[in-house]
Amino acid sequence: MEAIQLTKEHEGVYEAFLQRHPYALFYYSLKFKKFLEDLLKCQSKYLVVIERGEMKGVFPMMKKEGEYGSVYNSLPFYGSHGGIIADDEETFFLLARTYNRLLDEELVTTSTVISNPFIENTCLKLKHHIVDERISQFTELSFIEKPEEELISKIESTARRNVRKATATGIEVRVDNNCIEFLRRIHEENMQAVHGKPKPKEFFSLIGKHFKSGQDYHLYIATWKQEPVAALLLFYYNGIVEYYIPAIVEKFRSYQPLALIIYRAMIDAWHRGFKLWNWGGTWVTQEGVYRFKKKWAAREKRYFYYTYVKNEQIYHCRKEELVKEYENFFVIPFSEIRGGGDGQN
């Protein structure tokens, strides 16, 4: 066996491989690959192992060129999960060795692999110098026959009160995949309010190009007296719902519209056969975000950013310079930069 680069002729067996693995997340999908290539204008380097026409392992990577050389991510863009998925140890270690050899042979600045929280040891044996920790939270959609009652009984009392308050104040929820511009605008306002980095405008304009409305994603909208007051973008893949972008009009936050959206969306997902609601990653320091997710019967796993540094000049760069050169790629934890940083990139 040997590890080779994914080509168009392998795309069918690649997707078939992912469907065999219950925790092959949305981020591994070919649609997300092509979306990132279009959005980030970067190169993909997806390593795969094929034996007798059947795929046995995958390792998705993206590459960004900049002033200091190449930066690899598995995967880039706001902490997208990557790492190796393999049928057996032999395939796993072959992919790991191929990755390590790539780091030795290419003009690499840094390379970061963001582990898959649902698969153990997806980054075992990969070269790295820095390990950064995150928390993954997820809710199992393990209802039997009365999802409305079962979900209400599983979530914490504060979440139950919020759902009831939203209903009592007249909040209504619907799916409207044509409201992408509303989502973009309110998301931008929300991020500016907390001094965060909003998703770029191109992200929103490319959703409809790369993903099928109603199949790959839903945009839930909450309204009050027919006025949109909150939104939630969800992606669907391989039995898992990805909680991707929530947005709330600030003056309606106390009405708890997002709570009612989440409640309805979880029930809808169960009816469609989805088994897991993935809340995504949380920094260890984000206590408020962590508590919000936890009250929705969320369990947790730890996952890690494994960063290999080949060009040590990167330790002496300014944070702003790295963000400009390698936008939407993870280069190095800002806390590792000589002179410090906020550590939250």
N, C-alpha and C positions, 0 to 999 in steps of 0.2 A: 504494500500500500504506500501511497504518497499523498501529501497534502497539495492541492492545486488551487488556483484561483477560480472562483465561481464565474461562469460565463452564461450567456443567454440559453445555451442548449441544456444547461443543468437546472434551469429554473423550476421545471415541473417536479423533478425529484427533490429539489430543495424544499419546496412547499409541502410535498408529501412527507418529508422527514419531520418538518416542524409539527405537522398535524398528529404525528405519532407520539410526540412528547407533550404531556399535559401542561408543562410550565415553560413552553416555548412562547415567550411573551410577544406582544404586538411589535415591540422594537426589533425583533428578528425578522419580521415579515418583509417580503420583497416590495410591497407597497410603501412601507416606511423607508426602506433603502432608497427607492427612487425619489421619494419625497425629500429626503435629506440631500441627495445629490443635487436636486433642483434648487432647493432652498439655500443650501450652504455653499453651493458651487465647489464642492470638494470631490475628491476621488475615493471610490470604494475599493476595498481589498478584502473580499470575503473568502477566507480559506475554507475549503471543504475537502472531505475524504470520501471517495466513491469506490466501491468494490463490487464488481460484477453488476454494474448498472444501478446499484442501490446506494443511497447516501448513508454514511455511517457517523458523520460528525460535521459540525459547522463552527466557525469562529468569525463573526462579523466585525469588520473594522472600517473606519473612515480615516482619510489622510488629508491634512491641511498643510500647505506650504507657506512659509513665512520667512522673515529676515534671518531667523536663527536655525533654519532647517525645517525638517518635517515633524509634524506632531500627529501621532496616531491616537485615536480614541475608539474604544469599543464599549459604548458608542457615544457620539457627541450629542449636543443639544439638550441642555437642562437635565443632565444626568440620566440619559437613556441607558437602560441596562444592556449589557453585552456579556462577554465571556463565552467559554466553550460549552457546547452541548454535544455529547457523544454517546454512542450506543454501548461502548465498552472502554476499558482502561487503555487498551492498545491504541485505539483511535484517539483517545484523549491525550495521551502522552505524545503521540505523533504531532498533533496540532500544537501542543505546548512547545515542543522542540522547534517546530517550524517558526513559531512566533519569536522565540528566543534567538534563533539564528537570524531572523529578519532584523532584530534590534542590533545585532553585532555587525551586520553587513551593510545596512543602509545609513544614510546621513540623517539620523534621527535626533531630534532635540529632546523630546520626552514622549512617552507613550503611557496612556492610562486605560486600564480595563475596569469597568464598573460591573461588579459581580451581580449575577442573577440571584436574588434573595431566596428563591424557591428551589434552587438546585445547589446541593452541597458541592463545594470544591470546584466551582467553575473557573477559578483562577489559580488552583493549586499548581505549583511548579513554574509559574510564570515569573520572569525576572521583574523585580521591583525594588525600589529604595524607600518609598514612602507609602504608608497605609493610612487612609482617611475613612472614618466610620460614619455610617448613616443608619437610620431606622426605617424599615419598610413596614407599612401597616396594611392589613387586608381584612375584609369581612367575608366570611363564607355564606353564600346564599343557599343554605341547607334547609330550605323549607320543605314541608311534606305535602300539605294540600290546602292550607289556609295562610298564604304568605302575608296578608295584611295583618292578621292577628299575631302570627308567629314573629314577624319582624318587630312589631310594637313591643312584644314581650321580651325580645332579646336586647334591644337598645336601652341605654341608660335613661333614667327619669327625665333628665334635662332635655334629651333629644325628643322624648315623647311629648313633653310640654311644648317644645318648639314646633313640632308638627301640628299639634292641636291649635296652637296660637295662630299659625299661618292660615289654617283652615278657617278659624273663627274670624279672622280679620278680612276674609274675602279673597285671599290669594288663590289663583287658579293656575294649573300647570298644563302645558301642552308641549309636544315636540314640534319644532319649527326650524328646519334646517336651512331656511332662507334668511335667518336672523344673524348671520355671521358678522355683519358690520356692527350690530348692536353689541355682540360679544366682544369684538375687538375694541370698541370705544370704551366700554365699561371696564374691561380688563386693564386697559391702559390707565384709566383713572384710578383704579384700585391699586395698581403697582406704584404709581407716582405718589400716592398717599402714604405708602410705607417705604418709599425710597428704594423700591425694588426695580428689577430690570424686566420690562414687559416683553412678550413675544413680538418679533418684528412683524410689520404689516404684511410682508410677503407670506408669512406663515398662514394667515387667514385666507389670503387670496388663492393659495395653492391647495387648500383642503379639498375643494370640489374637483380639482384636476386629478388628484391621485387616489382619492378614496370615494367609495360609492355611498351616496346618501341613503340612510335607512338600513344599510347593511354593515358598513364599516364604522359608521359614526351616527350619533344622534346629538342634536342640540336641543336641550330642554330649556324652555322659557317659562318663567313665572310672571304672571300679570296681576295687577290690582286695578280694578275698574277698567280693564282692557289695556292698561299701560304696562309695557314691559318693565320689570323691576329687578330681575335676576336671570342668570343664564348658567348652564352647565354643559360643557362639551365632554362627551364620552366617546372613547374608541372601543371597538369590540373585536376580539380576535381569540380564536382557539379556546373558547369557553371562559374567557376572562374579560371583565369590563375594566377599562383604564379610566380612572377619574383624572381628567386632564386639565381643564381650565374652568374654575368657578368664577363668577363675576356678579357683583351686587351693586345696585344703585344705592349710594351711601344713605340717603334719607329714608330708605325703606328697610334698612338692615334690621331694625327692631321688630319688623313684621315677620321675620324668620322665613323668607321665601325659599332660601336655599335648602332648609330642612325639609320642606314639603317636596321640592324637586328630588332630593336624594331618596326620600321615602318612596315616591312614585317610580323613580328610575330603577331602584333596586328590585321592586316588585315586577316591573316590566321585564327586566333582564332575566329574572327567574322564569317567567313565562316563556321567554325565548330560549331557555335551556342553558343559560350561563350559570356557572357554579361559584365564581370568585369575583369579588369586587376589589380591585387593587387601588389603594389610595395613593400609591406612589411614595417617594422618599421624603424624609423629614430630617433636618439637621438635629443633632443631639441637643442643641441649645434652644430649639423652637418648641418650648413647652406648651404654648397656647395652641399651636397647630396640632401637636401631638395629642393633647387632651380632646380637641374637637373631633379628631378621627376616632379616638378610643371610645367615645361615648356611643359610636355607631357599631358596637360589638366588634371592634377591630382587634385582631390579634397582631403580633409583631414578630419580625425577624430582623437581625442585623445584617447589613451588607457593607461592602467596602470598595473604595477607590484604590486600586493598586497602580502606583505611578513609578515608572522607570525613568531615570534622568541620565542622559548620555552627554548632553552639552551643559556643563556646570555653569556656564555663563548665565544661564537662565535664572539662577539663584539671585543674581544681582540686577535683574531687570525691574523696571517699575510696573506695578499692576496695570496701569492704564496702557502701557506699551504692549503688554501681552494680550490684553483684551482687544486692542486694535489689530494686532498682527494675526491673532488666531481666534477671531470672533466666533462665539458659540462652540468653541472647543475647550476642553479642560486641559490646561498646560501643567499647572503645579498648584498645590494649595497655597493661597496667598500668604498664609502664616509661615510658609517656608522661605519666602523671599527675604533676603537680608535687609533688615530694617523693619520687617514685619508687614502685616496686612490684616484684614479682618477674617481671613481663613474660610470665607463662605463664597467660593466661586464654583 
